[in-house]
Amino acid sequence: MRCENFVLIDHCPLGTTCARVGCMPSKAALHAAKLWQSRQEMARIGVSGWDSLSLDSAQTWQYVRQQRDHFTESATKKTRAATGNHLIQGSARFVEPTLLEVDTQEGVVRIRASAVVIATGSKAYVPDWLAPVRDRSLTTDELFELADLPKRLAVLGLGAVGLEIGLVLARLGVEVTGAGNSLAGIDDPVIYERAAQAFGRDMTLWSGQPAQAIPCPQGWAI
């Protein structure tokens, strides 16, 4: 039994979802994609030869991962510095209302607490209807680990991160179809229409019937 003023239990990895697979690496990716896309504007300021430039998408994505690793390392160091010996890494469960068991690499740790704050955070969710094509589906947990980018991709769900990822990949040369009845959470119909027009210049937007997962017949190439 451990007696401390407080402990922080985290099943890890440390570094926060935002820094590892969310809005922070997506911003690094957006910046890289914008730099590549801006080559088309160079002619306006008298730059010649811009149309002969080429992109190594694998190197671009490696750069994004390096930035991601920098973000997570910083967040991890801050967490360890703030918690010190009060950090317990492992998965916790309640045994009693104020008693927890934590499975750690060193074994099971029991903690009696007068108060418990549960901060579950979030993680990528793959709906059951994608089961037939799960082997061809990616979450952001997996996307940032790709060695290179695919030739085409569908982004299901156009919330903030989904929209950013779709724009990034489209601007880096991936053929992207974005599907979803929402667009970055925009409620105003006029703003929604303007946003759809603007983002539709980069990728195909589909807000019609709900998406379905149908395995491709053998021999078809998609």
C-alpha positions as YAML, in Angstrom:
chain: A
units: angstrom
residues:
- id: 1
  name: MET
  ca: [0.00, 0.00, 0.00]
- id: 2
  name: ARG
  ca: [1.36, 3.45, -0.92]
- id: 3
  name: CYS
  ca: [0.65, 6.53, 1.18]
- id: 4
  name: GLU
  ca: [1.21, 9.79, -0.71]
- id: 5
  name: ASN
  ca: [-0.48, 13.16, -0.93]
- id: 6
  name: PHE
  ca: [-1.27, 12.34, -4.54]
- id: 7
  name: VAL
  ca: [-0.34, 10.03, -7.37]
- id: 8
  name: LEU
  ca: [-0.82, 10.29, -11.10]
- id: 9
  name: ILE
  ca: [-1.70, 7.01, -12.80]
- id: 10
  name: ASP
  ca: [-1.17, 6.85, -16.55]
- id: 11
  name: HIS
  ca: [-1.32, 3.73, -18.70]
- id: 12
  name: CYS
  ca: [1.03, 5.49, -21.17]
- id: 13
  name: PRO
  ca: [2.52, 6.37, -23.51]
- id: 14
  name: LEU
  ca: [3.09, 9.77, -21.95]
- id: 15
  name: GLY
  ca: [3.08, 12.88, -24.09]
- id: 16
  name: THR
  ca: [-0.68, 13.59, -24.46]
- id: 17
  name: THR
  ca: [-2.93, 12.54, -27.32]
- id: 18
  name: CYS
  ca: [-2.81, 16.06, -28.76]
- id: 19
  name: ALA
  ca: [0.98, 16.00, -29.03]
- id: 20
  name: ARG
  ca: [1.31, 12.42, -30.24]
- id: 21
  name: VAL
  ca: [-1.50, 11.92, -32.75]
- id: 22
  name: GLY
  ca: [-3.73, 15.00, -32.69]
- id: 23
  name: CYS
  ca: [-3.72, 18.71, -33.28]
- id: 24
  name: MET
  ca: [0.01, 19.32, -32.78]
- id: 25
  name: PRO
  ca: [1.48, 16.96, -35.43]
- id: 26
  name: SER
  ca: [-1.40, 17.91, -37.73]
- id: 27
  name: LYS
  ca: [-0.24, 21.56, -37.52]
- id: 28
  name: ALA
  ca: [3.31, 20.53, -38.40]
- id: 29
  name: ALA
  ca: [1.92, 18.60, -41.35]
- id: 30
  name: LEU
  ca: [-0.23, 21.57, -42.41]
- id: 31
  name: HIS
  ca: [2.85, 23.80, -42.39]
- id: 32
  name: ALA
  ca: [4.84, 21.36, -44.55]
- id: 33
  name: ALA
  ca: [1.92, 20.98, -46.97]
- id: 34
  name: LYS
  ca: [1.47, 24.76, -47.21]
- id: 35
  name: LEU
  ca: [5.14, 25.22, -48.06]
- id: 36
  name: TRP
  ca: [4.79, 22.71, -50.90]
- id: 37
  name: GLN
  ca: [1.52, 24.17, -52.12]
- id: 38
  name: SER
  ca: [2.90, 27.72, -52.12]
- id: 39
  name: ARG
  ca: [5.29, 26.84, -54.94]
- id: 40
  name: GLN
  ca: [2.40, 27.51, -57.33]
- id: 41
  name: GLU
  ca: [2.34, 31.13, -56.18]
- id: 42
  name: MET
  ca: [6.03, 31.71, -56.83]
- id: 43
  name: ALA
  ca: [5.49, 32.68, -60.47]
- id: 44
  name: ARG
  ca: [3.55, 35.75, -59.32]
- id: 45
  name: ILE
  ca: [6.67, 37.16, -57.68]
- id: 46
  name: GLY
  ca: [8.96, 36.34, -60.57]
- id: 47
  name: VAL
  ca: [10.28, 32.92, -59.53]
- id: 48
  name: SER
  ca: [10.99, 30.60, -62.45]
- id: 49
  name: GLY
  ca: [11.51, 26.85, -62.39]
- id: 50
  name: TRP
  ca: [8.96, 26.24, -59.62]
- id: 51
  name: ASP
  ca: [7.08, 23.79, -61.85]
- id: 52
  name: SER
  ca: [10.14, 21.50, -62.03]
- id: 53
  name: LEU
  ca: [10.29, 21.00, -58.25]
- id: 54
  name: SER
  ca: [9.58, 17.52, -56.89]
- id: 55
  name: LEU
  ca: [8.40, 16.23, -53.53]
- id: 56
  name: ASP
  ca: [9.70, 13.25, -51.56]
- id: 57
  name: SER
  ca: [6.57, 12.54, -49.53]
- id: 58
  name: ALA
  ca: [8.35, 9.92, -47.42]
- id: 59
  name: GLN
  ca: [10.88, 12.52, -46.30]
- id: 60
  name: THR
  ca: [8.09, 15.01, -45.69]
- id: 61
  name: TRP
  ca: [6.27, 12.56, -43.44]
- id: 62
  name: GLN
  ca: [9.50, 11.73, -41.64]
- id: 63
  name: TYR
  ca: [9.89, 15.45, -40.91]
- id: 64
  name: VAL
  ca: [6.35, 15.52, -39.47]
- id: 65
  name: ARG
  ca: [7.19, 12.55, -37.23]
- id: 66
  name: GLN
  ca: [10.35, 14.28, -36.04]
- id: 67
  name: GLN
  ca: [8.31, 17.32, -35.08]
- id: 68
  name: ARG
  ca: [5.78, 15.04, -33.37]
- id: 69
  name: ASP
  ca: [8.55, 13.36, -31.38]
- id: 70
  name: HIS
  ca: [9.81, 16.77, -30.28]
- id: 71
  name: PHE
  ca: [6.35, 17.72, -29.02]
- id: 72
  name: THR
  ca: [5.85, 14.46, -27.13]
- id: 73
  name: GLU
  ca: [9.32, 14.54, -25.61]
- id: 74
  name: SER
  ca: [8.65, 18.02, -24.26]
- id: 75
  name: ALA
  ca: [5.25, 17.04, -22.84]
- id: 76
  name: THR
  ca: [6.68, 13.84, -21.33]
- id: 77
  name: LYS
  ca: [9.52, 15.69, -19.61]
- id: 78
  name: LYS
  ca: [7.08, 18.22, -18.14]
- id: 79
  name: THR
  ca: [4.86, 15.43, -16.81]
- id: 80
  name: ARG
  ca: [7.77, 13.62, -15.20]
- id: 81
  name: ALA
  ca: [9.16, 16.85, -13.74]
- id: 82
  name: ALA
  ca: [5.79, 17.82, -12.28]
- id: 83
  name: THR
  ca: [5.01, 14.41, -10.77]
- id: 84
  name: GLY
  ca: [8.41, 13.00, -9.84]
- id: 85
  name: ASN
  ca: [8.00, 9.85, -7.78]
- id: 86
  name: HIS
  ca: [4.22, 10.35, -7.74]
- id: 87
  name: LEU
  ca: [3.86, 8.97, -11.28]
- id: 88
  name: ILE
  ca: [2.66, 5.37, -11.61]
- id: 89
  name: GLN
  ca: [2.64, 3.91, -15.10]
- id: 90
  name: GLY
  ca: [0.07, 1.20, -15.63]
- id: 91
  name: SER
  ca: [-3.62, 0.40, -16.03]
- id: 92
  name: ALA
  ca: [-5.83, 1.02, -12.99]
- id: 93
  name: ARG
  ca: [-9.09, -0.49, -11.84]
- id: 94
  name: PHE
  ca: [-11.32, 0.04, -8.83]
- id: 95
  name: VAL
  ca: [-11.39, -2.71, -6.22]
- id: 96
  name: GLU
  ca: [-13.45, -0.62, -3.82]
- id: 97
  name: PRO
  ca: [-14.81, 2.96, -4.10]
- id: 98
  name: THR
  ca: [-11.53, 4.36, -2.72]
- id: 99
  name: LEU
  ca: [-9.15, 1.49, -3.45]
- id: 100
  name: LEU
  ca: [-7.40, 1.03, -6.78]
- id: 101
  name: GLU
  ca: [-5.16, -1.65, -8.19]
- id: 102
  name: VAL
  ca: [-2.62, -0.72, -10.84]
- id: 103
  name: ASP
  ca: [-0.92, -3.28, -13.07]
- id: 104
  name: THR
  ca: [2.64, -2.04, -13.54]
- id: 105
  name: GLN
  ca: [5.76, -3.65, -14.98]
- id: 106
  name: GLU
  ca: [6.96, -4.19, -11.42]
- id: 107
  name: GLY
  ca: [3.72, -5.88, -10.39]
- id: 108
  name: VAL
  ca: [0.38, -4.88, -8.89]
- id: 109
  name: VAL
  ca: [0.29, -1.67, -6.82]
- id: 110
  name: ARG
  ca: [-2.61, -0.92, -4.47]
- id: 111
  name: ILE
  ca: [-3.57, 2.67, -3.69]
- id: 112
  name: ARG
  ca: [-6.05, 3.87, -1.08]
- id: 113
  name: ALA
  ca: [-7.34, 7.34, -1.96]
- id: 114
  name: SER
  ca: [-9.68, 9.74, -0.21]
- id: 115
  name: ALA
  ca: [-10.61, 11.19, -3.62]
- id: 116
  name: VAL
  ca: [-10.12, 10.05, -7.21]
- id: 117
  name: VAL
  ca: [-10.20, 12.20, -10.36]
- id: 118
  name: ILE
  ca: [-10.87, 10.23, -13.54]
- id: 119
  name: ALA
  ca: [-9.56, 11.87, -16.72]
- id: 120
  name: THR
  ca: [-10.03, 9.27, -19.43]
- id: 121
  name: GLY
  ca: [-8.99, 11.44, -22.36]
- id: 122
  name: SER
  ca: [-9.77, 10.06, -25.80]
- id: 123
  name: LYS
  ca: [-8.52, 7.55, -28.31]
- id: 124
  name: ALA
  ca: [-9.18, 6.72, -31.93]
- id: 125
  name: TYR
  ca: [-12.38, 4.76, -32.50]
- id: 126
  name: VAL
  ca: [-13.02, 2.40, -35.41]
- id: 127
  name: PRO
  ca: [-16.78, 1.72, -35.81]
- id: 128
  name: ASP
  ca: [-17.97, -1.84, -36.28]
- id: 129
  name: TRP
  ca: [-19.21, -1.20, -39.81]
- id: 130
  name: LEU
  ca: [-15.60, -0.75, -40.94]
- id: 131
  name: ALA
  ca: [-14.75, -4.32, -39.89]
- id: 132
  name: PRO
  ca: [-14.81, -5.68, -43.50]
- id: 133
  name: VAL
  ca: [-12.02, -3.25, -44.45]
- id: 134
  name: ARG
  ca: [-10.20, -2.90, -41.12]
- id: 135
  name: ASP
  ca: [-6.94, -4.09, -42.69]
- id: 136
  name: ARG
  ca: [-7.13, -1.08, -45.03]
- id: 137
  name: SER
  ca: [-8.28, 1.43, -42.43]
- id: 138
  name: LEU
  ca: [-6.06, 3.87, -40.56]
- id: 139
  name: THR
  ca: [-6.54, 5.92, -37.44]
- id: 140
  name: THR
  ca: [-4.33, 8.87, -36.57]
- id: 141
  name: ASP
  ca: [-2.45, 6.50, -34.25]
- id: 142
  name: GLU
  ca: [-1.31, 4.63, -37.35]
- id: 143
  name: LEU
  ca: [-1.26, 7.41, -39.94]
- id: 144
  name: PHE
  ca: [1.71, 9.25, -38.48]
- id: 145
  name: GLU
  ca: [3.71, 6.01, -38.41]
- id: 146
  name: LEU
  ca: [3.46, 5.42, -42.18]
- id: 147
  name: ALA
  ca: [6.80, 5.27, -43.98]
- id: 148
  name: ASP
  ca: [5.22, 6.96, -47.00]
- id: 149
  name: LEU
  ca: [1.85, 8.37, -48.01]
- id: 150
  name: PRO
  ca: [-0.76, 6.43, -50.00]
- id: 151
  name: LYS
  ca: [-1.83, 7.49, -53.48]
- id: 152
  name: ARG
  ca: [-5.48, 7.91, -52.45]
- id: 153
  name: LEU
  ca: [-7.38, 7.99, -49.22]
- id: 154
  name: ALA
  ca: [-10.88, 8.58, -47.84]
- id: 155
  name: VAL
  ca: [-11.19, 10.60, -44.64]
- id: 156
  name: LEU
  ca: [-14.29, 9.58, -42.69]
- id: 157
  name: GLY
  ca: [-15.36, 12.37, -40.38]
- id: 158
  name: LEU
  ca: [-14.47, 15.99, -41.03]
- id: 159
  name: GLY
  ca: [-14.06, 17.38, -37.55]
- id: 160
  name: ALA
  ca: [-11.09, 19.60, -36.79]
- id: 161
  name: VAL
  ca: [-8.37, 16.95, -37.01]
- id: 162
  name: GLY
  ca: [-10.05, 14.97, -39.81]
- id: 163
  name: LEU
  ca: [-10.35, 18.08, -41.94]
- id: 164
  name: GLU
  ca: [-6.76, 19.09, -41.26]
- id: 165
  name: ILE
  ca: [-5.46, 15.63, -42.17]
- id: 166
  name: GLY
  ca: [-7.53, 15.61, -45.35]
- id: 167
  name: LEU
  ca: [-6.17, 19.00, -46.41]
- id: 168
  name: VAL
  ca: [-2.60, 18.01, -45.57]
- id: 169
  name: LEU
  ca: [-2.70, 14.84, -47.63]
- id: 170
  name: ALA
  ca: [-4.47, 16.50, -50.55]
- id: 171
  name: ARG
  ca: [-1.91, 19.33, -50.65]
- id: 172
  name: LEU
  ca: [0.89, 16.75, -50.59]
- id: 173
  name: GLY
  ca: [-0.50, 15.08, -53.70]
- id: 174
  name: VAL
  ca: [-2.76, 12.36, -52.26]
- id: 175
  name: GLU
  ca: [-6.16, 11.95, -53.92]
- id: 176
  name: VAL
  ca: [-8.48, 12.60, -50.99]
- id: 177
  name: THR
  ca: [-12.23, 12.19, -50.56]
- id: 178
  name: GLY
  ca: [-13.59, 13.63, -47.34]
- id: 179
  name: ALA
  ca: [-16.92, 12.22, -46.11]
- id: 180
  name: GLY
  ca: [-19.08, 13.66, -43.35]
- id: 181
  name: ASN
  ca: [-22.20, 15.71, -42.75]
- id: 182
  name: SER
  ca: [-20.28, 18.13, -40.56]
- id: 183
  name: LEU
  ca: [-17.38, 20.36, -41.52]
- id: 184
  name: ALA
  ca: [-15.14, 21.45, -38.65]
- id: 185
  name: GLY
  ca: [-18.24, 21.82, -36.48]
- id: 186
  name: ILE
  ca: [-19.54, 24.77, -38.51]
- id: 187
  name: ASP
  ca: [-23.23, 25.41, -37.81]
- id: 188
  name: ASP
  ca: [-23.86, 28.60, -39.75]
- id: 189
  name: PRO
  ca: [-25.14, 27.58, -43.23]
- id: 190
  name: VAL
  ca: [-23.54, 30.52, -45.03]
- id: 191
  name: ILE
  ca: [-20.13, 29.97, -43.45]
- id: 192
  name: TYR
  ca: [-20.48, 26.22, -44.06]
- id: 193
  name: GLU
  ca: [-21.09, 26.80, -47.77]
- id: 194
  name: ARG
  ca: [-18.11, 29.14, -48.06]
- id: 195
  name: ALA
  ca: [-15.90, 26.69, -46.19]
- id: 196
  name: ALA
  ca: [-17.06, 23.79, -48.36]
- id: 197
  name: GLN
  ca: [-16.22, 25.78, -51.49]
- id: 198
  name: ALA
  ca: [-12.76, 26.68, -50.17]
- id: 199
  name: PHE
  ca: [-11.82, 23.21, -48.92]
- id: 200
  name: GLY
  ca: [-13.44, 21.59, -51.94]
- id: 201
  name: ARG
  ca: [-10.70, 23.09, -54.09]
- id: 202
  name: ASP
  ca: [-8.21, 20.79, -52.35]
- id: 203
  name: MET
  ca: [-10.21, 17.59, -51.96]
- id: 204
  name: THR
  ca: [-13.50, 16.00, -52.92]
- id: 205
  name: LEU
  ca: [-16.14, 16.56, -50.22]
- id: 206
  name: TRP
  ca: [-18.97, 14.09, -49.86]
- id: 207
  name: SER
  ca: [-21.85, 14.94, -47.54]
- id: 208
  name: GLY
  ca: [-24.54, 12.78, -49.12]
- id: 209
  name: GLN
  ca: [-25.51, 9.28, -48.01]
- id: 210
  name: PRO
  ca: [-23.61, 7.73, -45.07]
- id: 211
  name: ALA
  ca: [-20.40, 5.97, -46.04]
- id: 212
  name: GLN
  ca: [-20.44, 2.18, -46.33]
- id: 213
  name: ALA
  ca: [-17.61, -0.34, -46.21]
- id: 214
  name: ILE
  ca: [-17.80, -2.82, -49.08]
- id: 215
  name: PRO
  ca: [-14.81, -5.12, -49.71]
- id: 216
  name: CYS
  ca: [-13.39, -4.61, -53.18]
- id: 217
  name: PRO
  ca: [-13.91, -7.61, -55.50]
- id: 218
  name: GLN
  ca: [-10.73, -9.56, -56.10]
- id: 219
  name: GLY
  ca: [-8.79, -8.22, -59.03]
- id: 220
  name: TRP
  ca: [-10.12, -4.67, -58.76]
- id: 221
  name: ALA
  ca: [-7.56, -1.93, -58.24]
- id: 222
  name: ILE
  ca: [-8.49, 1.06, -56.10]
...
